[in-house]
Amino acid sequence: MTANTRMAMGTLRLLAFCMGLFFVLSPARCDSTEFDTIIQGVTEGRTFTLGMFVFGDSVLDAGTNNYFPSLLKANFKPYGQTAFSKPTGRFTNGKTYADFFADNLRVKSPEPYLARTGTFSVNYASGGSGLLRTTNAANQVIPFPDQLLQFAQTRLTMIQTLNSEKLVQLVLSKSLFLINIGGNDLVTYFFDPSPGKPPLDVFIANLTGEIEKSVRVLYQAGGRKFMLLGLGPIGCIPAVLAGLQIPDGKCVEPANDVARVFNAALEELVLQKLPKMFKDIQAIVGRPFDILRPLADHGEAQGFTEGVKACCGYGLYNAEVQCGLAPDKILNPPYNVCKNVDAYLFWDYFHPTERVYSIGAQQFWNGGLDAVAPMNLRALMEL
Ligand SMILES: *[C@@H]1O[C@H](CO)[C@@H](O)[C@H](O)[C@H]1NC(C)=O
């Protein structure tokens, strides 16, 4: 690269960054102070994140399901009470991994696509969704393949706005693509009693094959930096224990085994296959199983005195009815809400508390190979 090209690239990057901020935040935020900071950053050779695009299910949903008649919602009390003082549609008491990563990356927390005010920090994740269109179709969710179509629409808007596909490619190559998907497909598979269902390894190969196809689509659109999250210990989810009427609060190991097999296949895809298939791709895989399982087994040392029961809900393990709903499933008390949510691993029948997401996010951001491979998120975004 000649000095001139480098300078041109630098200007392009500044321009892209400022334009990105223009739409992500507000024109006022791209002021001279911020401009100076960016110039300093570029001069020092620091890299920075231009955008953030989030795909998947309720682990990352920031309110998508509020905006169409889904039967899987979390936009009522007491969801969101810890971080937002109001329900947002997030399926926890506060922030998710996506929110914590946005804080780390100093970008605006990605907004639901259906309620977006900008173009460079968008969240397509839909609670209940899976890779397969059939997963939770009766509950009305936005399946993963349709989330990709929504991203394609976003990208068209970007091209119109920046009036340059090259610039859009550049912005996307400096953006984070965060994906958490597969859990709902596998929980559905686990509880499917039909004798004709495919063997687990065949089913999982299909799921990871679908993920591979999706990464190809996002790569061709310009994405280079990907983080895929593995599955947590789904056999320790209160709804799984309650669904099987487990009396002793012990995790359901056959369900955890499903997660282990999926995680191994996902890791092979991310760590072995993707780098061979796609030039310059930088993909990392998060290992929530290895972070959360020890907390489920002996979290007392870290203040998690309740690792089985959901903080909020009703019935066995507070997990037979969704948090915020009465036993007859209308919106209203009586439901149970714990007093000290930070002592709980689970907020509701399916989802961790904000404190658990916070611990996981910190590990993914800054942690070692026990949490994220082949490098952590901070290293990925500094590349
Ligand atoms: C997964 O299974 C579906 C339904 O049988 C099929 O249409 C799809 O092509 C499969 N995907 C892969 C990657 O094998």
The ligand as an SDF file (V2000), in Angstrom:
LIG
                    3D

 14 14  0  0  0  0  0  0  0  0999 V2000
  -32.1030  -29.0740    6.1860 C   0  0  0  0  0  0  0  0  0  0  0  0
  -33.3530  -29.7290    6.0610 O   0  0  0  0  0  0  0  0  0  0  0  0
  -34.3090  -29.0450    5.2660 C   0  0  0  0  0  0  0  0  0  0  0  0
  -35.6270  -29.7650    5.3920 C   0  0  0  0  0  0  0  0  0  0  0  0
  -35.4620  -31.1230    5.1320 O   0  0  0  0  0  0  0  0  0  0  0  0
  -33.7950  -28.9340    3.8330 C   0  0  0  0  0  0  0  0  0  0  0  0
  -34.7180  -28.2420    3.0440 O   0  0  0  0  0  0  0  0  0  0  0  0
  -32.4570  -28.2130    3.8590 C   0  0  0  0  0  0  0  0  0  0  0  0
  -31.9080  -28.1490    2.5600 O   0  0  0  0  0  0  0  0  0  0  0  0
  -31.4720  -28.8780    4.8200 C   0  0  0  0  0  0  0  0  0  0  0  0
  -30.2870  -28.0470    4.8950 N   0  0  0  0  0  0  0  0  0  0  0  0
  -29.0560  -28.5030    4.7810 C   0  0  0  0  0  0  0  0  0  0  0  0
  -27.9560  -27.5010    4.8580 C   0  0  0  0  0  0  0  0  0  0  0  0
  -28.7940  -29.6670    4.6060 O   0  0  0  0  0  0  0  0  0  0  0  0
  1  2  1  0
  1 10  1  0
  2  3  1  0
  3  4  1  0
  3  6  1  0
  4  5  1  0
  6  7  1  0
  6  8  1  0
  8  9  1  0
  8 10  1  0
 10 11  1  0
 11 12  1  0
 12 13  1  0
 12 14  2  0
M  END
$$$$
